[in-house]
Amino acid sequence: MHSTLIVARMEPSAHADVAELFAAFDATEMPHRMGTRRRQLFSYRGLYFHLQDFDTDNGGERIEDAKTDPRFVRISEDLKPFIEAYDPATWRSPADAMATRFYTWEASK
């Protein structure tokens, strides 16, 4: 499984609004179109963490393909009042907010 982690800023009071937006989005076929297997949202002291798991490492390509879908455009716009770039000076796309994995471990089966 491949994962991406987006880091941004979010007011803690926005939890319910952001969760509601993603619940509606995830109820459509959009997660399947993008190859998303699981989405988890976390917050910590004004930071927002969006963990997305994919079956393969081509999730980024599939998301790029889905970016023009009106549902993707809509959720991106709807999230703007709640989520702000971690570093607005350098943010151009979600790729500019993705954390870099530098260690991984898995239990042997």
ABEGO torsion letter per residue (X at the ends): XBBBBBBBBBBAAAAAAAAAAAAAAAABAAAAAAGBABBBBBBBGGBBBBBBBBABAAAAAAAAAAAABAAAAAAAAAAAAABBBABAAABABAAAABBBBABBBBBBX
